[in-house]
């Protein structure tokens, strides 16, 4: 009779390794000081050919000094929506060792006002973030003519 240990040693399992690597010095990372500065950084990372073509979602990952440690593209969708999976949002934040995040997505229509679905998503992600002690600092809707900041509007 084989022992339990021998049975497990014959299984093939993946090794999980958590690593954050960067070649950017902390002092060289952009600092978020306002919704405007977040918008400018996000807009510079957006493929302008897709801004008015399809909805996309990204998350800005920040350290405790509000310096950008990364931008993660969550999803690309259709003309009127894209899927934001909270597990992907927080796995990116955890892997980057982020203490704060700024959610963002574009509205190809150019409409700046958030939809009810945008508000629901923001509320759900804020609730989930509290459990992980990650701060959702803002949710920014981007268009080619401007932006909407949930935080600036008091949401």
TAHUMO-V287159 format. One record per residue. PHI is phi in degrees with one decimal (* if undefined). OMEGA is omega in whole degrees, -180 to 180 (* if undefined). NEAR is the number of other ideal C-beta (glycine too) atoms within 10 Angstrom. Layout:
# TAHUMO-V287159
phi;omega;near
PHI;OMEGA;NEAR
PHI;OMEGA;NEAR
This chain:
# TAHUMO-V287159
phi;omega;near
*;-180;3
-76.1;176;8
-78.5;178;8
-60.3;-179;7
-60.6;179;7
-65.4;179;9
-63.4;-179;9
-69.9;-177;9
-68.9;179;9
-89.0;179;7
-79.6;175;6
-97.0;178;4
-131.2;179;6
-81.8;174;5
-88.5;179;4
-105.5;180;5
-128.0;180;5
-103.4;-177;7
-139.5;171;5
-122.9;-180;12
-122.2;175;4
-147.3;175;11
-108.3;-179;5
-95.8;178;12
-69.1;180;7
-52.1;-178;10
-70.5;-179;8
-94.1;-179;9
-75.9;178;17
-62.2;179;16
-105.3;177;13
-87.8;-180;22
-116.6;-178;9
-165.0;175;12
-62.1;179;19
-61.5;-179;13
-67.5;176;14
-65.5;178;25
-58.3;-178;21
-62.4;179;14
-67.7;179;17
-63.1;-179;21
-60.6;180;18
-67.0;180;10
-91.1;-176;13
-81.7;172;17
-75.3;-174;11
-60.8;177;10
-71.0;-178;8
-102.6;-174;13
-58.1;179;18
-106.3;-176;14
-104.6;-178;13
-143.9;179;17
-78.6;178;20
-134.1;177;20
-127.5;178;22
-137.0;175;23
-129.7;176;27
-90.9;-176;24
-103.4;-173;25
-122.6;173;26
-88.8;-175;17
-67.4;178;10
-96.3;-178;12
61.1;174;18
-95.1;-176;17
-75.0;175;22
-97.9;177;19
174.2;172;19
-125.6;-179;18
-115.6;176;18
-83.1;-177;14
-77.2;-175;20
-164.6;170;15
-125.3;-175;15
-128.9;-179;16
-104.8;-177;10
-73.6;-174;11
-117.0;180;12
-177.1;173;15
-148.3;-177;16
-88.8;173;12
-116.8;-180;21
-92.2;-177;11
-59.1;179;14
-64.4;178;8
-72.0;177;16
-56.8;-173;23
-81.9;174;19
-68.2;177;12
-63.7;-180;19
-62.5;-180;23
-68.3;180;14
-65.4;179;14
-86.0;-178;20
61.7;-178;13
-76.4;175;24
-104.6;178;18
-143.4;177;21
-137.3;171;24
-124.7;179;27
-79.3;176;24
-155.9;170;26
-155.7;-179;23
-103.6;172;25
-116.2;-180;21
-57.5;180;18
-68.8;-176;11
88.1;179;12
-72.9;-177;11
-89.0;-177;14
-69.9;178;9
-71.8;176;19
-84.1;173;13
-56.9;178;7
-65.4;177;11
-62.7;180;20
-67.0;179;13
-63.1;179;11
-58.7;-180;19
-60.2;179;18
-61.1;-179;14
-63.2;-180;12
-69.2;176;20
-63.7;179;16
-64.4;180;11
-66.0;-178;15
-62.9;-180;20
-57.2;180;11
-63.7;-178;8
-95.6;-177;12
57.9;173;7
-113.1;-175;21
-95.6;172;17
-85.1;-174;22
-82.4;-179;20
-172.0;169;24
-133.8;-174;24
-114.8;174;24
-96.7;-174;21
-111.1;169;21
-133.0;179;17
-70.7;-178;13
-109.5;-180;7
160.9;-177;11
-148.7;174;21
-122.6;179;20
-109.2;176;20
-58.6;-177;22
-65.4;-179;15
-65.4;178;13
-88.5;175;11
83.3;-178;6
-90.1;*;15
